Amino acid sequence: MLVMRPAQMADLAEVQRLAADSPVGVTSLPDDADRLGDKIAASDASFAAEVSFNGEESYFFVLEDTESGRLVGCSGIVASAGYSEPFYSFRNETFVHHSRELKIHNKIHVLSLCHDLTGNSLLTSFYVERPLVSSAFAELNSRGRLLFMAGHPERFADAVVVEIVGHSDENGDSPFWDAVGRNFFDMTYAEAERLCGLKSRTFLAELMPHYPIYVPLLSDEAQEAMGQVHPRAQITFDILMREGFETDHYIDIFDGGPTLHARTSGIRSIAQSRLVPVKIGEAEAGGRQYLVSNGQLQDFRAIVADLDWVPGKPVVLSAQAAEALGVGEGASVRLVAV
């Protein structure tokens, strides 16, 4: 059975294996044992902390095959993006140029460096092994953390953002980076992203142009890359769009990938999930797939289960599912349909 749970320091080698296969641009999953160890340690401290509002906490989850002990995915949440340093994005804007004398009125698309999204909660570090990309377990890996947020709303902001990896070719070159960022740094996109993963995105962001960038002055390739999604990030983009995230207002400052944004209360897995009491028994055939999580913190668990559940009634879980979630008869679990 595949179970989503908080990462532990014993997972470090497995997490690094996943990070090594993640695409260029996922700077929150650097292929570096020290940084990943720090990430897991920060997550451990966050799960253990008593929290009444979103602050510097970060939560890192793994998707484990409990039969083999092998990890097949991971994902994370940062409680407050830019808590210790600004969280930079490019804001899509329109400037109007008008000449009454010449009777010319032009609207021009520009990009303005901003940190509007600082303070929002941030979904990060998504990775799932390729054979699982089209399965319900990809949803578990992404949406399971939303169920965690639903169970612990005091730990998170009123809005959530996600940076989706943008377009780059098979050589790791990004047309948007080449048109914008590379003019300010003598390094390739892959080198810049690796440096961000090992250090910080902020010090590079602070050297980016702080004046508006007129989009029509960029190359056609760079303009076409704006808002495009890397093929290996398409699954998480599709899942989050179904959750109600929007794409129109911001893009990533390095590769031009879309930055998604949503009100926390309007996210489907949060708004539509239900707390339901548990009965343990044999689940009837003919049900549908649900994501199921317990309401715990350090012992958080989430699974995919086939359930024949009727709203307003208890949910019948098999003994195996109840054991995986760490719940007994009469406990409550949170459900949302796959």
Disulfide bonds with the S-S distance in Angstrom:
none
